[in-house]
Every structure is written in C-alpha cells, then in structure tokens.
Amino acid sequence: MPRPTTPLLTRPGIRTSALSIIDRAGLDGLSMRKLAADLGVSAPALYNHYPTKEHLLDDVASEIMERVDVSAFAHGWREGLLTWARSYRAALAEHPNIVPFLARGPSRRDASLRRADTVHGGLVAAGWPPRDATMIGASTKYLVLGAAMGSFSRGFVDDVQVYVDRYPALNDAHRLREHADAVDRDSFDFALTMFVDGLAARLAQR
C-alpha cells in the first residue's frame, strides 16, 4: 500500500507533542499552529481530534494526573496524604510549566475529580469533619503547587561574595544551587511531614 502523504495523527501523539512544547516554551508558547508544525500537519487537521486548545490542555492535564497515587488512602488517612502529596509533586516536577493550568482546579477532568473524591472521602472516613477535610486537601495542594512552581535553592547565586560581607547569616547560601534538587526535595518533605504530624495531633485531641 502507498505510504500516507501526511503523518497519521493520534490523540496520545498530539498530547505528547503539546507537552513537549509546553516543557520548552511554557503555556503561552503552545498554539495549535505551532503544534501542527511540530507534527508536520496543517492546523485544521488537529481540530478533528481537539476542537480547542483548552480541550487539548485538559487531556494533557488528565494524563499527568493519572500518575498521581491516591491508593494509600486504603491504608489510612496519614499514609494516604503523604503518598498523594509526594506523587503529586513528583508528577508536576517533571512538567512545571503546566502547573499554572492545573492550579486553576479540576474543572470537569475525571482524573482530577476521581482523586479529589478519594482524598476527601478518605479523610472523612478517618473522622475528619467535611469542612476540615476540604481545608486539608486544599492546604496539601497549596504545598504541592508551591513546591512544583519554583525552587527555593535556585534563587541564590553561587558567588560567596554576594553574601559574606553584608549578609553574614547567609554565608553558606552560595552552596544552595549546587544541592538544589536535594534541598528542595527534602524541604518539601520536611514541610509535608510537619503538616501531617500536626494534623495527627489535632485529630487525636478530638
């Protein structure tokens, strides 16, 4: 059979290319025209699969959210919260440029809503009042999104002279960039553990 004159499009292939553009150029760098050029097709060909850029971003976001693990809520709210937050951060850390889109909320995305349902249900089943469960879920999300959107350690420069003369308490700050991945990961885990330990103490007082 003769080879097709244009590449065959699939929704997974379109999502992969779209996410690649977002990783390189950010959300504003993605357009249906640029995506079509990357795929070697005309822009109208994409609309047979995704009628709008928003529909495409929803599917890309859903694909990322499928990597977030909420299964540990079956073993208790504390383990569930820790596993959810760590896997959530890990999924977003691979694609930080899409975090602002995900930060808008789950909208109608099934992957996000299923996870929200599991988190909220797991917390309520463990004895948290629904209002508290909502605030715990929101607070955890704030922690995850904040960690995914920026690096504390990479905000410092590696020149010791910037700090040593005027900011003596920051005399080791120039080393932060060198160990940024470990510092950022461990700082997130420290904050998460303190948060969950505090919640456990509060629940025990009820």
Backbone as ProteinMPNN parsed JSONL, in Angstrom:
{"seq_chain_A": "MPRPTTPLLTRPGIRTSALSIIDRAGLDGLSMRKLAADLGVSAPALYNHYPTKEHLLDDVASEIMERVDVSAFAHGWREGLLTWARSYRAALAEHPNIVPFLARGPSRRDASLRRADTVHGGLVAAGWPPRDATMIGASTKYLVLGAAMGSFSRGFVDDVQVYVDRYPALNDAHRLREHADAVDRDSFDFALTMFVDGLAARLAQR", "coords_chain_A": {"N_chain_A": [[0.84, -1.2, 0.0], [0.449, 2.309, -0.686], [2.404, 4.791, 1.01], [1.051, 7.01, 3.486], [0.48, 10.461, 2.656], [0.521, 12.418, 4.565], [1.418, 12.65, 8.043], [0.062, 10.207, 10.306], [-2.289, 11.081, 12.695], [-2.691, 10.814, 16.192], [-4.475, 10.944, 19.268], [-2.919, 10.481, 21.663], [-0.348, 10.963, 20.578], [-0.549, 13.631, 19.802], [-0.91, 14.839, 22.296], [1.547, 14.248, 23.507], [3.341, 15.722, 21.919], [2.348, 18.289, 22.357], [2.831, 18.619, 25.103], [5.579, 18.53, 25.091], [6.189, 20.924, 23.789], [5.157, 22.724, 25.682], [6.858, 22.154, 27.824], [9.224, 23.174, 26.79], [8.666, 25.834, 26.005], [6.73, 26.945, 27.631], [3.298, 27.578, 28.764], [2.207, 29.704, 27.29], [3.636, 29.444, 25.022], [2.523, 27.461, 23.542], [0.585, 26.832, 20.755], [-2.067, 26.002, 18.508], [-1.273, 26.16, 15.9], [1.549, 26.13, 16.038], [1.872, 23.63, 17.184], [0.829, 21.989, 15.177], [2.748, 22.429, 13.194], [4.973, 21.237, 14.41], [4.152, 18.611, 14.328], [3.99, 18.155, 11.689], [1.695, 18.589, 10.157], [-1.324, 20.195, 8.93], [-2.916, 22.893, 10.646], [-5.811, 22.72, 10.752], [-6.156, 19.948, 10.729], [-5.695, 19.116, 13.315], [-7.974, 19.852, 14.661], [-9.848, 17.926, 14.243], [-9.381, 16.156, 16.217], [-9.067, 17.597, 18.586], [-11.139, 20.11, 19.463], [-10.549, 22.623, 20.53], [-7.816, 24.501, 21.961], [-8.055, 24.495, 24.707], [-9.45, 22.126, 25.257], [-7.493, 20.311, 24.531], [-5.457, 20.916, 26.415], [-6.783, 20.138, 28.726], [-6.835, 17.367, 28.381], [-4.095, 16.801, 28.363], [-3.451, 17.59, 30.951], [-4.986, 15.734, 32.357], [-3.669, 13.378, 31.712], [-1.261, 13.723, 33.068], [-2.22, 13.823, 35.701], [-3.058, 11.227, 36.048], [-0.839, 9.943, 36.928], [-0.661, 10.429, 39.572], [-0.781, 9.165, 42.793], [-3.262, 7.874, 44.762], [-3.902, 5.647, 46.106], [-3.062, 4.806, 48.612], [-4.753, 5.752, 50.555], [-6.4, 3.747, 51.245], [-5.125, 2.511, 53.278], [-5.137, 4.192, 55.389], [-5.576, 7.6, 56.539], [-3.301, 9.196, 57.018], [-1.063, 7.925, 55.76], [-2.14, 7.921, 53.25], [-2.327, 10.675, 52.627], [0.377, 11.479, 52.661], [1.489, 9.867, 50.6], [-0.063, 10.662, 48.406], [0.602, 13.447, 48.228], [3.401, 13.371, 47.786], [3.629, 11.899, 45.385], [2.161, 13.531, 43.731], [3.659, 15.913, 43.714], [5.962, 14.87, 42.48], [4.993, 14.19, 39.935], [4.302, 16.714, 38.918], [6.742, 18.015, 39.033], [8.145, 17.098, 36.877], [7.035, 18.46, 34.793], [6.891, 21.442, 35.124], [5.953, 23.742, 33.821], [3.307, 23.44, 33.176], [1.947, 23.695, 35.464], [0.581, 26.158, 36.255], [-1.802, 25.905, 34.768], [-2.968, 23.568, 35.82], [-3.326, 24.495, 38.369], [-5.62, 25.941, 38.314], [-7.722, 24.361, 39.022], [-9.832, 21.345, 39.173], [-11.888, 21.402, 37.279], [-13.836, 19.79, 34.889], [-12.411, 17.506, 34.699], [-12.024, 14.099, 34.726], [-9.94, 12.489, 35.779], [-8.77, 14.165, 37.69], [-10.964, 14.732, 39.358], [-11.677, 12.209, 40.309], [-9.502, 11.65, 41.947], [-9.678, 13.741, 43.783], [-12.082, 13.028, 44.973], [-11.375, 10.6, 46.195], [-9.428, 11.485, 48.026], [-10.874, 13.323, 49.654], [-12.953, 11.646, 50.553], [-11.459, 9.682, 51.897], [-10.373, 11.144, 54.025], [-12.661, 12.031, 55.416], [-13.758, 9.57, 56.12], [-11.89, 8.797, 57.963], [-12.484, 10.273, 60.14], [-12.348, 13.03, 60.037], [-14.122, 16.092, 60.004], [-16.249, 17.155, 57.265], [-15.729, 19.862, 56.438], [-13.17, 20.353, 57.512], [-11.793, 18.354, 56.16], [-11.935, 19.305, 53.551], [-10.365, 21.632, 53.798], [-7.912, 20.491, 54.511], [-7.285, 19.035, 52.193], [-7.09, 21.199, 50.381], [-4.986, 22.681, 51.551], [-2.866, 20.896, 51.351], [-2.64, 20.743, 48.597], [-1.849, 23.389, 48.041], [0.697, 23.353, 49.153], [1.966, 21.43, 47.536], [1.739, 22.576, 44.924], [3.109, 24.973, 45.26], [5.688, 24.002, 45.761], [6.189, 22.799, 43.33], [6.167, 24.849, 41.47], [8.343, 26.516, 41.809], [11.827, 26.926, 42.747], [13.374, 27.109, 45.801], [16.108, 26.916, 46.397], [17.462, 27.442, 43.988], [17.174, 30.094, 43.749], [19.257, 31.503, 44.748], [22.588, 32.798, 44.205], [25.789, 31.469, 43.133], [27.991, 32.778, 44.091], [30.018, 33.497, 46.668], [30.794, 35.981, 47.65], [28.674, 37.682, 47.344], [27.165, 37.378, 49.586], [28.767, 37.175, 51.928], [29.861, 39.576, 53.014], [27.736, 41.37, 53.571], [25.552, 39.906, 54.445], [25.752, 38.041, 56.847], [24.496, 35.828, 58.046], [23.833, 34.325, 55.922], [26.032, 32.971, 54.969], [26.527, 30.501, 53.846], [24.883, 30.343, 51.726], [25.599, 30.39, 49.06], [26.071, 27.808, 48.352], [23.734, 26.549, 47.923], [22.589, 26.3, 45.333], [24.105, 24.303, 44.16], [23.25, 22.034, 45.448], [20.594, 21.917, 44.907], [18.417, 20.208, 44.028], [18.273, 18.194, 46.018], [17.954, 19.746, 48.351], [15.547, 21.129, 47.832], [13.756, 18.979, 47.496], [13.961, 17.688, 50.012], [13.184, 19.742, 51.693], [10.539, 20.135, 50.964], [9.524, 17.649, 51.79], [10.01, 17.808, 54.497], [8.324, 19.949, 55.284], [5.862, 18.85, 54.55], [5.725, 16.547, 56.21], [5.758, 17.735, 58.781], [3.373, 19.117, 58.642], [1.48, 17.015, 58.357], [1.994, 15.585, 60.72], [1.195, 17.492, 62.574], [-1.525, 17.606, 61.967], [-2.265, 15.005, 62.72], [-1.874, 15.131, 65.49], [-3.818, 17.0, 66.139], [-6.152, 15.658, 65.395], [-6.088, 13.581, 67.214], [-6.772, 14.878, 69.539], [-9.443, 15.261, 69.39]], "CA_chain_A": [[0.0, 0.0, 0.0], [1.253, 3.54, -0.685], [2.558, 5.451, 2.293], [0.246, 8.238, 3.585], [1.216, 11.685, 2.326], [0.644, 13.197, 5.794], [1.555, 11.773, 9.202], [-1.162, 9.798, 10.978], [-2.423, 11.736, 13.993], [-3.402, 10.142, 17.276], [-4.602, 11.827, 20.426], [-1.717, 10.399, 22.504], [0.773, 11.617, 19.916], [-0.779, 15.071, 19.879], [-0.65, 15.252, 23.678], [2.992, 14.179, 23.747], [3.975, 16.873, 21.261], [1.908, 19.511, 23.05], [3.542, 18.716, 26.385], [6.971, 18.843, 24.765], [6.241, 22.367, 23.529], [4.95, 23.396, 26.963], [8.093, 21.995, 28.598], [10.265, 24.025, 26.216], [8.307, 27.236, 25.782], [5.697, 27.387, 28.549], [1.912, 27.521, 28.292], [1.988, 30.715, 26.246], [4.342, 29.032, 23.805], [1.75, 26.45, 22.822], [-0.546, 27.218, 19.918], [-2.435, 24.897, 17.613], [-0.469, 26.297, 14.685], [2.901, 25.648, 16.33], [1.761, 22.192, 17.398], [0.661, 21.369, 13.862], [4.047, 22.47, 12.525], [5.818, 20.21, 15.028], [3.652, 17.296, 13.931], [4.061, 18.045, 10.233], [0.353, 18.581, 9.574], [-1.954, 21.508, 8.925], [-3.646, 23.159, 11.888], [-7.173, 22.169, 10.754], [-6.15, 18.508, 10.996], [-5.742, 18.905, 14.757], [-9.305, 20.103, 15.201], [-10.613, 16.68, 14.173], [-9.126, 15.449, 17.461], [-9.28, 18.524, 19.688], [-11.788, 21.294, 18.884], [-9.927, 23.849, 21.033], [-6.599, 24.336, 22.757], [-8.466, 24.19, 26.089], [-9.74, 20.691, 25.302], [-6.199, 19.625, 24.485], [-4.79, 21.088, 27.705], [-7.486, 19.298, 29.689], [-6.383, 15.984, 28.202], [-2.696, 16.749, 28.811], [-3.501, 17.645, 32.413], [-5.515, 14.45, 32.833], [-2.607, 12.378, 31.565], [-0.327, 13.94, 34.176], [-2.883, 13.479, 36.957], [-3.154, 9.769, 36.165], [0.372, 9.458, 37.6], [-0.747, 10.775, 40.985], [-1.189, 7.957, 43.507], [-4.101, 8.067, 45.949], [-4.304, 4.317, 46.557], [-2.671, 4.564, 50.002], [-5.836, 6.091, 51.473], [-6.982, 2.482, 51.697], [-4.368, 2.086, 54.455], [-5.218, 5.212, 56.429], [-5.527, 8.96, 56.003], [-1.954, 9.76, 57.097], [-0.273, 7.354, 54.672], [-2.746, 8.382, 52.001], [-1.971, 12.071, 52.387], [1.801, 11.538, 52.338], [1.713, 9.269, 49.28], [-0.696, 11.545, 47.43], [1.37, 14.682, 48.065], [4.715, 13.086, 47.194], [3.481, 11.502, 43.981], [1.648, 14.729, 43.06], [4.813, 16.775, 43.467], [6.85, 14.222, 41.512], [4.384, 14.302, 38.608], [4.371, 18.103, 38.468], [8.134, 18.432, 38.913], [8.606, 16.748, 35.532], [6.453, 19.398, 33.823], [6.476, 22.602, 35.921], [5.321, 24.804, 33.04], [1.849, 23.257, 33.073], [1.375, 23.851, 36.809], [-0.439, 27.203, 36.331], [-3.075, 25.403, 34.234], [-3.506, 22.645, 36.813], [-3.67, 25.248, 39.578], [-6.964, 26.518, 38.189], [-8.688, 23.45, 39.622], [-10.093, 20.138, 38.388], [-12.897, 21.609, 36.245], [-14.611, 18.566, 34.665], [-11.471, 16.417, 34.395], [-12.339, 12.909, 35.508], [-8.757, 12.037, 36.513], [-8.61, 15.036, 38.86], [-12.117, 14.611, 40.243], [-11.593, 10.917, 40.991], [-8.514, 11.776, 43.012], [-10.26, 14.613, 44.809], [-13.099, 12.234, 45.65], [-10.686, 9.642, 47.062], [-8.788, 12.229, 49.123], [-11.898, 13.836, 50.57], [-13.625, 10.509, 51.158], [-10.548, 9.044, 52.84], [-10.245, 11.991, 55.211], [-13.928, 11.993, 56.157], [-13.885, 8.223, 56.686], [-10.964, 8.694, 59.095], [-13.0, 11.031, 61.27], [-12.285, 14.478, 59.85], [-15.359, 16.714, 59.508], [-16.125, 17.514, 55.85], [-15.082, 21.163, 56.232], [-11.744, 20.167, 57.766], [-11.249, 17.546, 55.065], [-11.772, 20.209, 52.41], [-9.221, 22.51, 54.055], [-6.691, 19.674, 54.465], [-7.0, 18.801, 50.775], [-6.644, 22.458, 49.778], [-3.679, 23.04, 52.102], [-1.874, 19.993, 50.756], [-2.458, 21.163, 47.207], [-1.045, 24.613, 48.049], [2.073, 22.938, 49.431], [2.481, 20.746, 46.348], [1.861, 23.508, 43.797], [4.199, 25.897, 45.569], [6.956, 23.302, 45.578], [6.389, 22.471, 41.914], [6.266, 26.041, 40.629], [9.596, 27.244, 41.956], [12.888, 26.343, 43.563], [13.983, 27.992, 46.797], [17.573, 26.846, 46.343], [17.993, 28.043, 42.76], [17.021, 31.544, 43.816], [20.51, 32.092, 45.23], [23.707, 32.687, 43.261], [26.873, 30.659, 43.689], [29.12, 33.66, 44.398], [30.008, 33.696, 48.115], [30.993, 37.385, 47.971], [27.378, 38.361, 47.377], [26.555, 37.218, 50.906], [29.645, 37.132, 53.094], [30.13, 40.885, 53.61], [26.542, 42.093, 54.02], [24.512, 39.009, 54.982], [26.56, 37.005, 57.491], [23.717, 34.624, 58.34], [23.69, 33.586, 54.662], [27.383, 32.726, 54.474], [26.562, 29.249, 53.089], [23.815, 30.372, 50.719], [26.141, 30.164, 47.719], [26.141, 26.363, 48.103], [22.391, 26.01, 47.74], [22.325, 25.915, 43.945], [24.803, 23.053, 43.887], [22.484, 20.932, 46.05], [19.211, 22.387, 44.81], [17.428, 19.131, 43.941], [18.142, 17.549, 47.319], [17.421, 20.705, 49.322], [14.138, 21.379, 47.533], [13.0, 17.75, 47.791], [13.927, 17.446, 51.458], [12.416, 20.827, 52.312], [9.13, 19.794, 50.741], [9.167, 16.514, 52.634], [10.01, 18.311, 55.883], [7.089, 20.719, 55.485], [4.732, 17.921, 54.455], [5.698, 15.706, 57.406], [5.348, 18.573, 59.899], [1.949, 19.39, 58.431], [0.704, 15.81, 58.65], [2.141, 15.305, 62.154], [0.335, 18.444, 63.271], [-2.902, 17.153, 61.774], [-2.46, 13.805, 63.538], [-2.007, 15.579, 66.877], [-5.12, 17.668, 66.261], [-7.199, 14.638, 65.336], [-6.034, 12.809, 68.469], [-7.392, 15.675, 70.605], [-10.906, 15.312, 69.212]], "C_chain_A": [[0.872, 1.245, 0.0], [1.293, 4.16, 0.69], [1.705, 6.717, 2.344], [1.098, 9.473, 3.309], [1.368, 12.594, 3.537], [0.733, 12.24, 6.978], [0.187, 11.422, 9.801], [-1.191, 10.417, 12.373], [-3.171, 10.833, 14.967], [-3.481, 11.098, 18.451], [-3.404, 11.707, 21.373], [-0.507, 11.095, 21.883], [0.662, 13.128, 19.964], [-0.464, 15.581, 21.286], [0.847, 15.257, 23.99], [3.7, 15.378, 23.143], [3.603, 18.182, 21.948], [2.67, 19.694, 24.356], [5.012, 19.04, 26.162], [7.142, 20.341, 24.502], [6.095, 23.144, 24.833], [6.213, 23.315, 27.82], [9.177, 22.952, 28.104], [9.919, 25.507, 26.304], [7.238, 27.761, 26.727], [4.308, 27.316, 27.935], [1.649, 28.507, 27.163], [2.678, 30.342, 24.941], [3.601, 28.0, 22.988], [0.622, 27.105, 22.037], [-0.849, 26.047, 18.995], [-1.616, 24.961, 16.323], [0.957, 25.771, 14.894], [2.898, 24.136, 16.525], [1.634, 21.465, 16.069], [1.99, 21.338, 13.105], [4.979, 21.41, 13.079], [5.435, 18.813, 14.564], [3.686, 17.09, 12.425], [2.708, 17.95, 9.557], [-0.165, 20.013, 9.517], [-2.761, 21.672, 10.207], [-5.065, 22.596, 11.87], [-7.225, 20.67, 11.052], [-6.232, 18.213, 12.487], [-7.158, 19.014, 15.303], [-10.236, 18.905, 15.052], [-10.472, 15.882, 15.471], [-9.412, 16.315, 18.681], [-9.876, 19.816, 19.132], [-11.177, 22.617, 19.331], [-8.633, 23.504, 21.776], [-6.94, 23.954, 24.192], [-8.794, 22.707, 26.251], [-8.44, 19.883, 25.317], [-5.487, 19.722, 25.827], [-5.462, 20.257, 28.795], [-7.021, 17.849, 29.601], [-4.928, 15.811, 28.64], [-2.654, 16.733, 30.339], [-3.997, 16.328, 32.997], [-4.453, 13.364, 32.769], [-1.581, 12.506, 32.693], [-0.948, 13.495, 35.495], [-3.042, 11.97, 37.135], [-1.926, 9.181, 36.871], [0.337, 9.698, 39.116], [-1.427, 9.629, 41.742], [-2.012, 8.292, 44.754], [-4.512, 6.725, 46.568], [-4.025, 4.081, 48.037], [-3.738, 5.013, 50.999], [-6.563, 4.843, 51.957], [-6.308, 1.989, 52.971], [-4.374, 3.123, 55.567], [-5.012, 6.601, 55.854], [-4.107, 9.525, 55.987], [-1.084, 9.25, 55.952], [-0.811, 7.809, 53.322], [-2.324, 9.79, 51.642], [-0.505, 12.204, 51.977], [2.075, 11.009, 50.934], [1.136, 10.144, 48.177], [0.176, 12.77, 47.162], [2.713, 14.428, 47.391], [4.608, 12.713, 45.727], [2.981, 12.678, 43.143], [2.815, 15.66, 42.727], [5.731, 16.174, 42.413], [6.303, 14.349, 40.09], [4.509, 15.718, 38.061], [5.803, 18.564, 38.259], [8.696, 18.101, 37.537], [8.128, 17.76, 34.493], [5.97, 20.673, 34.529], [5.742, 23.677, 35.127], [3.809, 24.647, 32.916], [1.167, 23.458, 34.423], [0.349, 24.983, 36.872], [-1.801, 26.76, 35.776], [-3.738, 24.467, 35.241], [-3.973, 23.375, 38.067], [-5.061, 25.861, 39.505], [-8.025, 25.63, 38.827], [-9.048, 22.312, 38.679], [-11.075, 20.323, 37.242], [-13.745, 20.346, 36.105], [-13.708, 17.351, 34.425], [-11.696, 15.234, 35.323], [-11.141, 12.459, 36.353], [-8.552, 12.856, 37.781], [-9.743, 14.851, 39.852], [-12.12, 13.271, 40.975], [-10.61, 10.982, 42.151], [-9.023, 12.67, 44.138], [-11.302, 13.856, 45.627], [-12.46, 11.241, 46.625], [-10.065, 10.334, 48.267], [-9.837, 12.671, 50.144], [-12.596, 12.682, 51.289], [-12.759, 9.812, 52.192], [-10.394, 9.831, 54.124], [-11.514, 11.956, 56.057], [-14.111, 10.634, 56.828], [-12.987, 8.049, 57.911], [-11.406, 9.525, 60.291], [-12.914, 12.538, 61.131], [-13.649, 14.997, 59.405], [-15.178, 17.153, 58.052], [-15.432, 18.853, 55.6], [-13.578, 21.061, 56.447], [-11.09, 19.374, 56.634], [-11.013, 18.396, 53.825], [-10.54, 21.091, 52.595], [-7.903, 21.733, 54.031], [-6.301, 19.393, 53.019], [-6.464, 20.051, 50.095], [-5.244, 22.827, 50.254], [-2.576, 22.168, 51.516], [-1.597, 20.392, 49.317], [-1.618, 22.438, 47.132], [0.436, 24.269, 48.255], [2.709, 22.308, 48.197], [2.719, 21.723, 45.204], [2.991, 24.502, 44.033], [5.554, 25.259, 45.342], [7.247, 23.04, 44.115], [6.668, 23.697, 41.055], [7.603, 26.757, 40.744], [10.575, 26.53, 42.846], [13.428, 27.393, 44.514], [15.488, 28.069, 46.584], [18.151, 27.54, 45.12], [17.797, 29.554, 42.725], [18.254, 32.263, 44.328], [21.597, 31.912, 44.174], [24.857, 31.947, 43.938], [28.14, 31.463, 43.991], [29.088, 34.021, 45.885], [30.131, 35.174, 48.488], [29.696, 38.18, 48.004], [26.822, 38.393, 48.799], [27.498, 37.522, 52.07], [29.833, 38.491, 53.774], [28.885, 41.52, 54.242], [25.506, 41.209, 54.711], [25.184, 37.82, 55.68], [25.786, 35.723, 57.817], [23.52, 33.757, 57.098], [25.045, 33.181, 54.097], [27.534, 31.39, 53.743], [25.54, 29.225, 51.959], [24.322, 30.078, 49.314], [26.22, 28.676, 47.374], [24.768, 25.76, 47.754], [22.134, 25.536, 46.315], [22.937, 24.552, 43.619], [23.998, 21.841, 44.372], [20.982, 21.188, 45.941], [18.194, 21.246, 44.812], [17.186, 18.491, 45.305], [17.514, 18.49, 48.344], [15.931, 20.941, 49.086], [13.28, 20.165, 47.86], [12.853, 17.555, 49.297], [13.136, 18.523, 52.191], [10.922, 20.581, 52.144], [8.697, 18.68, 51.683], [9.118, 16.912, 54.109], [8.698, 19.04, 56.178], [5.872, 19.798, 55.477], [4.604, 17.08, 55.723], [5.256, 16.495, 58.632], [3.852, 18.871, 59.827], [1.103, 18.187, 58.84], [0.809, 15.434, 60.123], [1.258, 16.239, 62.98], [-1.139, 18.065, 63.148], [-3.21, 15.949, 62.649], [-2.658, 14.184, 65.006], [-3.363, 16.241, 67.109], [-6.256, 16.657, 66.255], [-7.26, 13.838, 66.633], [-6.709, 13.552, 69.616], [-8.915, 15.698, 70.512], [-11.59, 14.256, 70.082]], "O_chain_A": [[1.933, 1.247, 0.623], [0.329, 4.069, 1.45], [1.633, 7.438, 1.349], [2.273, 9.53, 3.673], [2.247, 13.456, 3.55], [0.185, 11.139, 6.926], [-0.729, 12.245, 9.799], [-0.235, 10.292, 13.137], [-4.151, 10.179, 14.609], [-2.629, 11.974, 18.598], [-2.908, 12.729, 21.85], [0.269, 11.741, 22.587], [1.659, 13.826, 20.145], [0.17, 16.623, 21.45], [1.348, 16.162, 24.657], [4.562, 15.982, 23.781], [4.439, 19.072, 22.103], [3.105, 20.8, 24.676], [5.621, 19.751, 26.962], [8.119, 20.949, 24.939], [6.821, 24.11, 25.067], [6.593, 24.291, 28.467], [9.956, 23.478, 28.899], [10.77, 26.333, 26.635], [6.87, 28.932, 26.63], [4.153, 27.032, 26.747], [0.956, 28.188, 26.197], [2.339, 30.867, 23.88], [3.999, 27.691, 21.864], [-0.192, 27.84, 22.595], [0.012, 25.206, 18.737], [-1.305, 23.929, 15.728], [1.501, 25.064, 14.046], [3.815, 23.445, 16.082], [2.269, 20.431, 15.864], [2.318, 20.345, 12.455], [5.696, 20.753, 12.324], [6.291, 17.939, 14.425], [3.443, 15.987, 11.937], [2.574, 17.314, 8.511], [0.489, 20.935, 10.004], [-3.233, 20.69, 10.78], [-5.501, 22.039, 12.878], [-8.227, 20.176, 11.57], [-6.773, 17.182, 12.888], [-7.507, 18.355, 16.282], [-11.3, 18.87, 15.67], [-11.317, 15.046, 15.793], [-9.933, 15.832, 19.686], [-9.198, 20.545, 18.408], [-11.263, 23.617, 18.618], [-8.404, 22.357, 22.16], [-6.214, 23.187, 24.825], [-8.454, 22.101, 27.268], [-8.322, 18.892, 26.038], [-4.968, 18.724, 26.327], [-4.79, 19.732, 29.683], [-6.835, 17.185, 30.621], [-4.572, 14.786, 29.221], [-1.912, 15.956, 30.941], [-3.485, 15.863, 34.014], [-4.352, 12.529, 33.668], [-1.093, 11.5, 33.208], [-0.282, 12.863, 36.315], [-3.148, 11.49, 38.264], [-1.97, 8.05, 37.354], [1.207, 9.222, 39.846], [-2.514, 9.186, 41.37], [-1.51, 8.92, 45.687], [-5.369, 6.681, 47.45], [-4.68, 3.245, 48.659], [-3.639, 4.685, 52.181], [-7.264, 4.883, 52.969], [-6.859, 1.14, 53.672], [-3.692, 2.954, 56.578], [-4.363, 6.77, 54.822], [-3.738, 10.246, 55.061], [-0.444, 10.037, 55.255], [-0.055, 8.05, 52.38], [-2.0, 10.073, 50.489], [-0.182, 12.953, 51.055], [2.808, 11.631, 50.165], [1.766, 10.344, 47.139], [0.456, 13.095, 46.008], [3.119, 15.192, 46.516], [5.412, 13.164, 44.912], [3.341, 12.803, 41.972], [2.94, 16.134, 41.597], [6.226, 16.891, 41.543], [7.061, 14.587, 39.15], [4.79, 15.906, 36.877], [6.061, 19.411, 37.403], [9.63, 18.759, 37.079], [8.742, 17.903, 33.436], [4.772, 20.956, 34.535], [4.98, 24.451, 35.707], [3.108, 25.605, 32.591], [-0.059, 23.399, 34.513], [-0.693, 24.794, 37.501], [-2.839, 27.2, 36.27], [-4.94, 24.568, 35.485], [-4.901, 22.932, 38.745], [-5.619, 26.258, 40.528], [-9.117, 26.104, 39.141], [-8.626, 22.304, 37.522], [-11.109, 19.504, 36.324], [-14.315, 19.875, 37.09], [-14.18, 16.297, 34.0], [-11.575, 15.349, 36.543], [-11.309, 12.089, 37.515], [-8.202, 12.309, 38.827], [-9.51, 14.817, 41.06], [-12.522, 13.203, 42.136], [-10.868, 10.426, 43.219], [-8.812, 12.375, 45.314], [-11.387, 14.032, 46.843], [-12.943, 11.063, 47.743], [-10.157, 9.84, 49.391], [-9.7, 12.422, 51.342], [-12.805, 12.741, 52.501], [-13.25, 9.395, 53.241], [-10.296, 9.244, 55.202], [-11.441, 11.863, 57.282], [-14.564, 10.557, 57.97], [-13.289, 7.246, 58.795], [-10.77, 9.483, 61.344], [-13.363, 13.262, 62.019], [-14.272, 14.408, 58.522], [-14.065, 17.489, 57.648], [-14.641, 18.977, 54.666], [-12.797, 21.609, 55.67], [-9.978, 19.683, 56.205], [-10.011, 18.227, 53.13], [-9.761, 21.277, 51.66], [-6.885, 22.259, 53.58], [-5.129, 19.498, 52.656], [-5.504, 19.985, 49.326], [-4.406, 23.24, 49.452], [-1.483, 22.652, 51.222], [-0.449, 20.38, 48.872], [-0.764, 22.56, 46.254], [1.311, 24.836, 47.6], [3.851, 22.613, 47.854], [3.781, 21.704, 44.581], [3.739, 24.831, 43.113], [6.462, 25.887, 44.799], [8.404, 23.053, 43.693], [7.332, 23.595, 40.024], [7.961, 27.533, 39.858], [10.206, 25.637, 43.608], [13.889, 28.449, 44.081], [16.071, 29.154, 46.591], [19.212, 28.159, 45.201], [18.212, 30.214, 41.772], [18.297, 33.493, 44.342], [21.537, 30.995, 43.355], [24.891, 31.817, 45.162], [29.225, 30.898, 44.128], [28.216, 34.776, 46.315], [29.627, 35.584, 49.533], [29.632, 39.239, 48.628], [26.099, 39.317, 49.172], [27.07, 38.068, 53.087], [29.953, 38.547, 54.998], [28.963, 42.13, 55.309], [24.677, 41.704, 55.475], [25.178, 36.71, 55.149], [26.375, 34.643, 57.857], [23.096, 32.605, 57.196], [25.197, 33.061, 52.882], [28.552, 31.159, 53.09], [25.355, 28.196, 51.308], [23.576, 29.579, 48.471], [26.419, 28.326, 46.211], [24.672, 24.603, 47.344], [21.527, 24.484, 46.111], [22.348, 23.755, 42.89], [24.06, 20.764, 43.78], [20.201, 20.732, 46.776], [17.201, 21.317, 45.537], [16.042, 18.271, 45.702], [16.645, 18.083, 49.115], [15.144, 20.951, 50.033], [12.2, 20.302, 48.434], [11.758, 17.29, 49.795], [12.489, 18.242, 53.2], [10.139, 20.793, 53.07], [7.634, 18.755, 52.299], [8.289, 16.414, 54.87], [8.047, 18.782, 57.19], [4.965, 19.947, 56.295], [3.505, 16.916, 56.253], [4.47, 15.998, 59.438], [3.16, 18.873, 60.845], [0.129, 18.326, 59.58], [-0.179, 15.008, 60.72], [0.65, 15.821, 63.966], [-1.904, 18.189, 64.105], [-4.281, 15.87, 63.252], [-3.516, 13.619, 65.685], [-3.979, 16.056, 68.159], [-7.211, 16.783, 67.021], [-8.338, 13.465, 67.096], [-7.172, 12.923, 70.568], [-9.593, 16.11, 71.453], [-12.816, 14.146, 70.068]]}, "name": "protein", "num_of_chains": 1, "seq": "MPRPTTPLLTRPGIRTSALSIIDRAGLDGLSMRKLAADLGVSAPALYNHYPTKEHLLDDVASEIMERVDVSAFAHGWREGLLTWARSYRAALAEHPNIVPFLARGPSRRDASLRRADTVHGGLVAAGWPPRDATMIGASTKYLVLGAAMGSFSRGFVDDVQVYVDRYPALNDAHRLREHADAVDRDSFDFALTMFVDGLAARLAQR"}
